[in-house]
C-alpha cells in the first residue's frame, strides 16, 4: 500500500476497505460485478476532532483499527490508484478488538 498524504478534516475518518472474498465457501468464483462491497475497513487516518463551544472533542478510533461501517456510508474516491472511503465517525458501527482487549 502506498503512503497516503490526505488529512481528514474535523470528525472524518479515512478508511481502506478490506479485500472482498473472490470465491464462495464451495469454491465458486464470484465475478467482479456480482461482488458486494465489504463493510469492514482499516482506518488509515483520522481528523483532529469536532469543535463544540470552543472545545475540540477527539475521535475514538485511531489509525490501524479494523472497523465495521454501514452499507451506504461515506464517500468513495480514488487517490494514486488506490480506492479509499471517507466516513464521518458516527457512521462507524463498531471497532474489532482482540479477545480480552478493552478500550
MIVEXZA-65986 format. One record per atom (N, C-alpha, C): atom name; residue in one letter; residue number from 1; z, y, x. Coordinates in Angstrom, 3 decimals. Example, Ala and Ser with C-alpha at 12.3 -4.5 7.8 and 13.67 -1.06 7.14 Angstrom:
BEGIN
{at:N aa:A i:1 up:7.800 north:-5.690 east:13.190};
{at:CA aa:A i:1 up:7.800 north:-4.500 east:12.300};
{at:C aa:A i:1 up:7.800 north:-3.300 east:13.200};
{at:N aa:S i:2 up:7.080 north:-2.250 east:12.850};
{at:CA aa:S i:2 up:7.140 north:-1.060 east:13.670};
{at:C aa:S i:2 up:7.870 north:0.030 east:12.900};
This chain:
BEGIN
{at:N aa:X i:1 up:0.000 north:-1.180 east:0.858};
{at:CA aa:X i:1 up:0.000 north:0.000 east:0.000};
{at:C aa:X i:1 up:0.000 north:1.236 east:0.899};
{at:N aa:X i:2 up:-0.840 north:2.197 east:0.565};
{at:CA aa:X i:2 up:-0.922 north:3.425 east:1.343};
{at:C aa:X i:2 up:0.232 north:4.345 east:0.971};
{at:N aa:X i:3 up:0.680 north:5.165 east:1.918};
{at:CA aa:X i:3 up:1.756 north:6.104 east:1.575};
{at:C aa:X i:3 up:1.289 north:7.115 east:0.539};
{at:N aa:X i:4 up:2.190 north:7.530 east:-0.311};
{at:CA aa:X i:4 up:1.864 north:8.477 east:-1.379};
{at:C aa:X i:4 up:2.393 north:9.854 east:-1.001};
{at:N aa:X i:5 up:1.678 north:10.887 east:-1.336};
{at:CA aa:X i:5 up:2.070 north:12.245 east:-0.993};
{at:C aa:X i:5 up:2.238 north:13.098 east:-2.234};
{at:N aa:X i:6 up:2.713 north:12.506 east:-3.319};
{at:CA aa:X i:6 up:2.912 north:13.227 east:-4.571};
{at:C aa:X i:6 up:4.397 north:13.244 east:-4.883};
{at:N aa:X i:7 up:4.951 north:14.412 east:-5.127};
{at:CA aa:X i:7 up:6.356 north:14.549 east:-5.508};
{at:C aa:X i:7 up:6.421 north:14.826 east:-7.002};
{at:N aa:X i:8 up:7.023 north:13.914 east:-7.790};
{at:CA aa:X i:8 up:7.149 north:14.170 east:-9.232};
{at:C aa:X i:8 up:8.014 north:15.401 east:-9.495};
{at:N aa:X i:9 up:7.739 north:16.066 east:-10.589};
{at:CA aa:X i:9 up:8.494 north:17.257 east:-10.973};
{at:C aa:X i:9 up:9.564 north:16.889 east:-11.992};
{at:N aa:X i:10 up:10.668 north:17.617 east:-11.955};
{at:CA aa:X i:10 up:11.769 north:17.536 east:-12.920};
{at:C aa:X i:10 up:12.236 north:16.096 east:-13.138};
{at:N aa:X i:11 up:12.156 north:15.585 east:-14.367};
{at:CA aa:X i:11 up:12.681 north:14.254 east:-14.673};
{at:C aa:X i:11 up:11.566 north:13.203 east:-14.755};
{at:N aa:X i:12 up:10.508 north:13.384 east:-13.978};
{at:CA aa:X i:12 up:9.403 north:12.433 east:-13.974};
{at:C aa:X i:12 up:9.567 north:11.430 east:-12.836};
{at:N aa:X i:13 up:8.993 north:10.243 east:-13.069};
{at:CA aa:X i:13 up:9.081 north:9.141 east:-12.114};
{at:C aa:X i:13 up:7.666 north:8.624 east:-11.853};
{at:N aa:X i:14 up:7.342 north:8.375 east:-10.599};
{at:CA aa:X i:14 up:6.045 north:7.821 east:-10.219};
{at:C aa:X i:14 up:6.216 north:6.319 east:-10.028};
{at:N aa:X i:15 up:5.416 north:5.528 east:-10.764};
{at:CA aa:X i:15 up:5.509 north:4.070 east:-10.728};
{at:C aa:X i:15 up:4.210 north:3.456 east:-10.263};
{at:N aa:X i:16 up:4.313 north:2.272 east:-9.693};
{at:CA aa:X i:16 up:3.156 north:1.425 east:-9.417};
{at:C aa:X i:16 up:3.371 north:0.171 east:-10.239};
{at:N aa:X i:17 up:2.410 north:-0.140 east:-11.117};
{at:CA aa:X i:17 up:2.538 north:-1.318 east:-11.979};
{at:C aa:X i:17 up:2.590 north:-2.595 east:-11.133};
{at:N aa:X i:18 up:3.348 north:-3.581 east:-11.632};
{at:CA aa:X i:18 up:3.380 north:-4.895 east:-10.995};
{at:C aa:X i:18 up:2.032 north:-5.569 east:-11.192};
{at:N aa:X i:19 up:1.654 north:-6.431 east:-10.277};
{at:CA aa:X i:19 up:0.379 north:-7.138 east:-10.395};
{at:C aa:X i:19 up:0.432 north:-8.099 east:-11.571};
{at:N aa:X i:20 up:-0.558 north:-8.046 east:-12.462};
{at:CA aa:X i:20 up:-0.579 north:-8.968 east:-13.608};
{at:C aa:X i:20 up:-0.962 north:-10.382 east:-13.168};
{at:N aa:X i:21 up:-0.552 north:-11.372 east:-13.966};
{at:CA aa:X i:21 up:-0.954 north:-12.760 east:-13.717};
{at:C aa:X i:21 up:-2.443 north:-12.902 east:-13.982};
{at:N aa:X i:22 up:-3.119 north:-13.650 east:-13.129};
{at:CA aa:X i:22 up:-4.556 north:-13.857 east:-13.302};
{at:C aa:X i:22 up:-4.871 north:-15.196 east:-13.962};
{at:N aa:X i:23 up:-3.856 north:-16.059 east:-14.110};
{at:CA aa:X i:23 up:-4.062 north:-17.348 east:-14.758};
{at:C aa:X i:23 up:-2.931 north:-17.612 east:-15.735};
{at:N aa:X i:24 up:-3.203 north:-18.467 east:-16.700};
{at:CA aa:X i:24 up:-2.160 north:-18.873 east:-17.644};
{at:C aa:X i:24 up:-1.343 north:-20.001 east:-17.009};
{at:N aa:X i:25 up:-0.265 north:-20.407 east:-17.672};
{at:CA aa:X i:25 up:0.565 north:-21.495 east:-17.162};
{at:C aa:X i:25 up:-0.209 north:-22.802 east:-17.083};
{at:N aa:X i:26 up:-1.213 north:-22.968 east:-17.942};
{at:CA aa:X i:26 up:-2.017 north:-24.196 east:-17.929};
{at:C aa:X i:26 up:-3.175 north:-24.130 east:-16.930};
{at:N aa:X i:27 up:-3.346 north:-22.995 east:-16.242};
{at:CA aa:X i:27 up:-4.361 north:-22.892 east:-15.205};
{at:C aa:X i:27 up:-5.642 north:-22.194 east:-15.606};
{at:N aa:X i:28 up:-5.745 north:-21.719 east:-16.845};
{at:CA aa:X i:28 up:-6.941 north:-21.000 east:-17.271};
{at:C aa:X i:28 up:-6.990 north:-19.619 east:-16.635};
{at:N aa:X i:29 up:-8.166 north:-19.209 east:-16.189};
{at:CA aa:X i:29 up:-8.333 north:-17.900 east:-15.572};
{at:C aa:X i:29 up:-8.542 north:-16.853 east:-16.664};
{at:N aa:X i:30 up:-7.791 north:-15.758 east:-16.589};
{at:CA aa:X i:30 up:-7.887 north:-14.681 east:-17.576};
{at:C aa:X i:30 up:-8.887 north:-13.647 east:-17.078};
{at:N aa:X i:31 up:-9.925 north:-13.335 east:-17.858};
{at:CA aa:X i:31 up:-10.886 north:-12.315 east:-17.406};
{at:C aa:X i:31 up:-10.240 north:-10.931 east:-17.356};
{at:N aa:X i:32 up:-10.787 north:-10.076 east:-16.505};
{at:CA aa:X i:32 up:-10.221 north:-8.742 east:-16.263};
{at:C aa:X i:32 up:-10.060 north:-7.932 east:-17.546};
{at:N aa:X i:33 up:-11.043 north:-7.977 east:-18.462};
{at:CA aa:X i:33 up:-10.981 north:-7.156 east:-19.673};
{at:C aa:X i:33 up:-10.021 north:-7.714 east:-20.725};
{at:N aa:X i:34 up:-9.536 north:-8.938 east:-20.570};
{at:CA aa:X i:34 up:-8.607 north:-9.535 east:-21.538};
{at:C aa:X i:34 up:-7.156 north:-9.431 east:-21.092};
{at:N aa:X i:35 up:-6.940 north:-8.988 east:-19.870};
{at:CA aa:X i:35 up:-5.575 north:-8.898 east:-19.348};
{at:C aa:X i:35 up:-4.829 north:-7.743 east:-19.996};
{at:N aa:X i:36 up:-3.578 north:-7.984 east:-20.298};
{at:CA aa:X i:36 up:-2.726 north:-6.925 east:-20.825};
{at:C aa:X i:36 up:-2.048 north:-6.239 east:-19.640};
{at:N aa:X i:37 up:-1.934 north:-4.926 east:-19.686};
{at:CA aa:X i:37 up:-1.269 north:-4.203 east:-18.606};
{at:C aa:X i:37 up:0.205 north:-4.589 east:-18.562};
{at:N aa:X i:38 up:0.742 north:-4.808 east:-17.380};
{at:CA aa:X i:38 up:2.158 north:-5.177 east:-17.288};
{at:C aa:X i:38 up:3.058 north:-3.992 east:-17.635};
{at:N aa:X i:39 up:4.226 north:-4.302 east:-18.132};
{at:CA aa:X i:39 up:5.204 north:-3.281 east:-18.497};
{at:C aa:X i:39 up:6.316 north:-3.204 east:-17.462};
{at:N aa:X i:40 up:6.054 north:-3.778 east:-16.302};
{at:CA aa:X i:40 up:7.021 north:-3.761 east:-15.208};
{at:C aa:X i:40 up:6.374 north:-3.025 east:-14.048};
{at:N aa:X i:41 up:7.164 north:-2.182 east:-13.384};
{at:CA aa:X i:41 up:6.648 north:-1.446 east:-12.252};
{at:C aa:X i:41 up:7.724 north:-1.197 east:-11.217};
{at:N aa:X i:42 up:7.294 north:-0.689 east:-10.086};
{at:CA aa:X i:42 up:8.205 north:-0.341 east:-9.000};
{at:C aa:X i:42 up:8.193 north:1.172 east:-8.845};
{at:N aa:X i:43 up:9.375 north:1.745 east:-8.732};
{at:CA aa:X i:43 up:9.498 north:3.197 east:-8.573};
{at:C aa:X i:43 up:9.045 north:3.568 east:-7.166};
{at:N aa:X i:44 up:8.071 north:4.463 east:-7.081};
{at:CA aa:X i:44 up:7.554 north:4.957 east:-5.802};
{at:C aa:X i:44 up:8.271 north:6.247 east:-5.407};
{at:N aa:X i:45 up:8.420 north:7.163 east:-6.366};
{at:CA aa:X i:45 up:9.072 north:8.452 east:-6.101};
{at:C aa:X i:45 up:9.706 north:8.966 east:-7.383};
{at:N aa:X i:46 up:10.756 north:9.761 east:-7.234};
{at:CA aa:X i:46 up:11.423 north:10.363 east:-8.396};
{at:C aa:X i:46 up:11.512 north:11.870 east:-8.207};
{at:N aa:X i:47 up:11.509 north:12.573 east:-9.327};
{at:CA aa:X i:47 up:11.677 north:14.017 east:-9.292};
{at:C aa:X i:47 up:13.122 north:14.377 east:-9.002};
{at:N aa:X i:48 up:13.393 north:15.644 east:-8.748};
{at:CA aa:X i:48 up:14.748 north:16.078 east:-8.401};
{at:C aa:X i:48 up:15.711 north:16.091 east:-9.581};
{at:N aa:X i:49 up:15.203 north:16.042 east:-10.800};
{at:CA aa:X i:49 up:16.069 north:16.065 east:-11.975};
{at:C aa:X i:49 up:15.785 north:17.257 east:-12.851};
{at:N aa:X i:50 up:16.320 north:17.224 east:-14.058};
{at:CA aa:X i:50 up:16.093 north:18.268 east:-15.052};
{at:C aa:X i:50 up:17.215 north:19.298 east:-15.002};
{at:N aa:X i:51 up:16.873 north:20.570 east:-15.162};
{at:CA aa:X i:51 up:17.877 north:21.631 east:-15.274};
{at:C aa:X i:51 up:18.326 north:21.770 east:-16.712};
{at:N aa:X i:52 up:19.615 north:21.962 east:-16.901};
{at:CA aa:X i:52 up:20.152 north:22.261 east:-18.220};
{at:C aa:X i:52 up:21.306 north:23.228 east:-18.032};
{at:N aa:X i:53 up:21.167 north:24.437 east:-18.582};
{at:CA aa:X i:53 up:22.171 north:25.501 east:-18.458};
{at:C aa:X i:53 up:22.557 north:25.755 east:-17.000};
{at:N aa:X i:54 up:21.532 north:25.798 east:-16.144};
{at:CA aa:X i:54 up:21.740 north:26.125 east:-14.745};
{at:C aa:X i:54 up:22.244 north:24.993 east:-13.871};
{at:N aa:X i:55 up:22.397 north:23.812 east:-14.421};
{at:CA aa:X i:55 up:22.878 north:22.662 east:-13.651};
{at:C aa:X i:55 up:21.765 north:21.626 east:-13.593};
{at:N aa:X i:56 up:21.514 north:21.094 east:-12.393};
{at:CA aa:X i:56 up:20.491 north:20.059 east:-12.233};
{at:C aa:X i:56 up:21.153 north:18.690 east:-12.425};
{at:N aa:X i:57 up:20.540 north:17.874 east:-13.284};
{at:CA aa:X i:57 up:21.020 north:16.522 east:-13.528};
{at:C aa:X i:57 up:20.071 north:15.545 east:-12.840};
{at:N aa:X i:58 up:20.526 north:14.869 east:-11.767};
{at:CA aa:X i:58 up:19.645 north:13.966 east:-11.028};
{at:C aa:X i:58 up:19.286 north:12.728 east:-11.852};
{at:N aa:X i:59 up:18.196 north:12.073 east:-11.481};
{at:CA aa:X i:59 up:17.750 north:10.874 east:-12.169};
{at:C aa:X i:59 up:18.600 north:9.674 east:-11.750};
{at:N aa:X i:60 up:18.666 north:8.669 east:-12.621};
{at:CA aa:X i:60 up:19.477 north:7.492 east:-12.320};
{at:C aa:X i:60 up:18.691 north:6.409 east:-11.591};
{at:N aa:X i:61 up:17.354 north:6.442 east:-11.664};
{at:CA aa:X i:61 up:16.558 north:5.463 east:-10.923};
{at:C aa:X i:61 up:16.269 north:6.014 east:-9.534};
{at:N aa:X i:62 up:15.945 north:5.107 east:-8.615};
{at:CA aa:X i:62 up:15.644 north:5.524 east:-7.239};
{at:C aa:X i:62 up:14.418 north:4.764 east:-6.732};
{at:N aa:X i:63 up:13.840 north:5.226 east:-5.667};
{at:CA aa:X i:63 up:12.672 north:4.561 east:-5.083};
{at:C aa:X i:63 up:13.000 north:3.116 east:-4.773};
{at:N aa:X i:64 up:12.053 north:2.239 east:-5.099};
{at:CA aa:X i:64 up:12.229 north:0.819 east:-4.836};
{at:C aa:X i:64 up:12.760 north:0.025 east:-6.017};
{at:N aa:X i:65 up:13.292 north:0.683 east:-7.048};
{at:CA aa:X i:65 up:13.799 north:-0.016 east:-8.231};
{at:C aa:X i:65 up:12.647 north:-0.661 east:-9.002};
{at:N aa:X i:66 up:12.876 north:-1.868 east:-9.489};
{at:CA aa:X i:66 up:11.934 north:-2.524 east:-10.395};
{at:C aa:X i:66 up:12.384 north:-2.178 east:-11.810};
{at:N aa:X i:67 up:11.471 north:-1.633 east:-12.616};
{at:CA aa:X i:67 up:11.849 north:-1.132 east:-13.937};
{at:C aa:X i:67 up:10.935 north:-1.694 east:-15.024};
{at:N aa:X i:68 up:11.460 north:-1.668 east:-16.242};
{at:CA aa:X i:68 up:10.721 north:-2.051 east:-17.435};
{at:C aa:X i:68 up:10.464 north:-0.780 east:-18.232};
{at:N aa:X i:69 up:9.226 north:-0.582 east:-18.685};
{at:CA aa:X i:69 up:8.897 north:0.624 east:-19.442};
{at:C aa:X i:69 up:8.088 north:0.250 east:-20.675};
{at:N aa:X i:70 up:7.986 north:1.165 east:-21.621};
{at:CA aa:X i:70 up:7.290 north:0.926 east:-22.879};
{at:C aa:X i:70 up:5.799 north:0.721 east:-22.713};
{at:N aa:X i:71 up:5.209 north:0.035 east:-23.676};
{at:CA aa:X i:71 up:3.787 north:-0.316 east:-23.640};
{at:C aa:X i:71 up:2.878 north:0.904 east:-23.546};
{at:N aa:X i:72 up:3.189 north:1.954 east:-24.259};
{at:CA aa:X i:72 up:2.336 north:3.144 east:-24.289};
{at:C aa:X i:72 up:2.943 north:4.311 east:-23.516};
{at:N aa:X i:73 up:3.808 north:4.018 east:-22.576};
{at:CA aa:X i:73 up:4.498 north:5.061 east:-21.816};
{at:C aa:X i:73 up:3.616 north:5.628 east:-20.714};
{at:N aa:X i:74 up:3.859 north:6.885 east:-20.412};
{at:CA aa:X i:74 up:3.323 north:7.501 east:-19.218};
{at:C aa:X i:74 up:1.858 north:7.860 east:-19.227};
{at:N aa:X i:75 up:1.437 north:8.337 east:-18.063};
{at:CA aa:X i:75 up:0.071 north:8.801 east:-17.835};
{at:C aa:X i:75 up:-0.477 north:8.085 east:-16.609};
{at:N aa:X i:76 up:-1.513 north:7.254 east:-16.798};
{at:CA aa:X i:76 up:-2.161 north:6.555 east:-15.690};
{at:C aa:X i:76 up:-3.025 north:7.525 east:-14.900};
{at:N aa:X i:77 up:-3.087 north:7.313 east:-13.588};
{at:CA aa:X i:77 up:-4.020 north:8.074 east:-12.761};
{at:C aa:X i:77 up:-4.274 north:7.306 east:-11.478};
{at:N aa:X i:78 up:-5.337 north:7.694 east:-10.778};
{at:CA aa:X i:78 up:-5.704 north:7.047 east:-9.536};
{at:C aa:X i:78 up:-5.646 north:8.070 east:-8.415};
{at:N aa:X i:79 up:-5.090 north:7.653 east:-7.269};
{at:CA aa:X i:79 up:-4.963 north:8.535 east:-6.114};
{at:C aa:X i:79 up:-5.291 north:7.730 east:-4.873};
{at:N aa:X i:80 up:-6.296 north:8.152 east:-4.129};
{at:CA aa:X i:80 up:-6.743 north:7.483 east:-2.903};
{at:C aa:X i:80 up:-6.987 north:5.993 east:-3.128};
{at:N aa:X i:81 up:-7.619 north:5.664 east:-4.273};
{at:CA aa:X i:81 up:-7.987 north:4.291 east:-4.562};
{at:C aa:X i:81 up:-6.879 north:3.419 east:-5.138};
{at:N aa:X i:82 up:-5.668 north:3.921 east:-5.259};
{at:CA aa:X i:82 up:-4.544 north:3.171 east:-5.830};
{at:C aa:X i:82 up:-4.252 north:3.697 east:-7.224};
{at:N aa:X i:83 up:-3.860 north:2.801 east:-8.139};
{at:CA aa:X i:83 up:-3.523 north:3.195 east:-9.505};
{at:C aa:X i:83 up:-2.016 north:3.368 east:-9.638};
{at:N aa:X i:84 up:-1.610 north:4.485 east:-10.263};
{at:CA aa:X i:84 up:-0.207 north:4.815 east:-10.454};
{at:C aa:X i:84 up:0.040 north:5.215 east:-11.894};
{at:N aa:X i:85 up:1.303 north:5.424 east:-12.221};
{at:CA aa:X i:85 up:1.701 north:5.812 east:-13.563};
{at:C aa:X i:85 up:2.843 north:6.814 east:-13.454};
{at:N aa:X i:86 up:2.705 north:7.952 east:-14.125};
{at:CA aa:X i:86 up:3.788 north:8.928 east:-14.234};
{at:C aa:X i:86 up:4.493 north:8.701 east:-15.561};
{at:N aa:X i:87 up:5.805 north:8.561 east:-15.553};
{at:CA aa:X i:87 up:6.580 north:8.463 east:-16.788};
{at:C aa:X i:87 up:7.760 north:9.429 east:-16.709};
{at:N aa:X i:88 up:8.252 north:9.830 east:-17.866};
{at:CA aa:X i:88 up:9.496 north:10.591 east:-17.947};
{at:C aa:X i:88 up:10.617 north:9.554 east:-17.896};
{at:N aa:X i:89 up:11.716 north:9.868 east:-17.237};
{at:CA aa:X i:89 up:12.779 north:8.879 east:-17.051};
{at:C aa:X i:89 up:13.238 north:8.259 east:-18.377};
{at:N aa:X i:90 up:13.213 north:9.008 east:-19.461};
{at:CA aa:X i:90 up:13.649 north:8.488 east:-20.753};
{at:C aa:X i:90 up:12.733 north:7.374 east:-21.272};
{at:N aa:X i:91 up:11.509 north:7.252 east:-20.742};
{at:CA aa:X i:91 up:10.599 north:6.184 east:-21.145};
{at:C aa:X i:91 up:10.899 north:4.860 east:-20.437};
{at:N aa:X i:92 up:11.771 north:4.886 east:-19.431};
{at:CA aa:X i:92 up:12.159 north:3.663 east:-18.728};
{at:C aa:X i:92 up:13.222 north:2.972 east:-19.561};
{at:N aa:X i:93 up:12.954 north:1.717 east:-19.905};
{at:CA aa:X i:93 up:13.835 north:0.967 east:-20.793};
{at:C aa:X i:93 up:14.969 north:0.273 east:-20.051};
{at:N aa:X i:94 up:14.740 north:-0.086 east:-18.795};
{at:CA aa:X i:94 up:15.784 north:-0.779 east:-18.040};
{at:C aa:X i:94 up:15.395 north:-0.939 east:-16.590};
{at:N aa:X i:95 up:16.402 north:-1.259 east:-15.771};
{at:CA aa:X i:95 up:16.216 north:-1.491 east:-14.338};
{at:C aa:X i:95 up:16.606 north:-2.934 east:-14.051};
{at:N aa:X i:96 up:15.746 north:-3.666 east:-13.348};
{at:CA aa:X i:96 up:16.069 north:-5.031 east:-12.959};
{at:C aa:X i:96 up:17.048 north:-4.988 east:-11.799};
{at:N aa:X i:97 up:18.091 north:-5.806 east:-11.878};
{at:CA aa:X i:97 up:19.103 north:-5.847 east:-10.825};
{at:C aa:X i:97 up:19.291 north:-7.279 east:-10.359};
{at:N aa:X i:98 up:19.722 north:-7.427 east:-9.114};
{at:CA aa:X i:98 up:20.069 north:-8.734 east:-8.603};
{at:C aa:X i:98 up:21.313 north:-9.227 east:-9.330};
{at:N aa:X i:99 up:21.432 north:-10.546 east:-9.477};
{at:CA aa:X i:99 up:22.585 north:-11.106 east:-10.161};
{at:C aa:X i:99 up:23.858 north:-10.697 east:-9.441};
{at:N aa:X i:100 up:24.815 north:-10.196 east:-10.206};
{at:CA aa:X i:100 up:26.095 north:-9.755 east:-9.643};
{at:C aa:X i:100 up:26.094 north:-8.316 east:-9.186};
{at:N aa:X i:101 up:24.934 north:-7.668 east:-9.130};
{at:CA aa:X i:101 up:24.831 north:-6.276 east:-8.690};
{at:C aa:X i:101 up:25.056 north:-5.356 east:-9.887};
{at:N aa:X i:102 up:25.861 north:-4.354 east:-9.717};
{at:CA aa:X i:102 up:26.124 north:-3.358 east:-10.778};
{at:C aa:X i:102 up:25.860 north:-1.982 east:-10.195};
{at:N aa:X i:103 up:25.414 north:-1.077 east:-11.053};
{at:CA aa:X i:103 up:25.182 north:0.302 east:-10.634};
{at:C aa:X i:103 up:26.446 north:1.104 east:-10.722};
